[in-house]
Amino acid sequence: QVQLVESGGGLVLPGGSLRLSCAVSGSTFSANFMGWYRQAPGKERELVASITSSGASSNYADSVKGRFTISRDNAKRTVYLQMNSLKPEDTAIYYCNRVATTKWDWGQGTQVTVSS
């Protein structure tokens, strides 16, 4: 059974930075494209960044392009999201999961709040 454990969220001022981590256990992590998703209050969960299984290529939603960077360490079975120049509209619960039609069970996520 796959377990996803997200961490690194918190309260940050606009313009600040955070680095999120997601540890994945119980799966062939290195074989999967991975993504960071977020869900803001009253909104649907959306994919904001994805990375190929090798880490050679990544894609971003327009709303975060140029500010967020996704990376992974297959030896550590961990995917990261470096978030810079944070805006209040980035406030959400952030989750990781594989990028596939059938997702693994979602973890608890990590709350990111951008506010002055």
Beta strands, then each sheet from edge to edge (+ up, - down):
strand 1: 3-7
strand 2: 10-12
strand 3: 18-25
strand 4: 34-39
strand 5: 46-51
strand 6: 58-60
strand 7: 68-73
strand 8: 78-83
strand 9: 92-98
strand 10: 110-114
sheet 1: 1+ 3- 8+ 7-
sheet 2: 2+ 10+ 9- 4+ 5- 6+
end
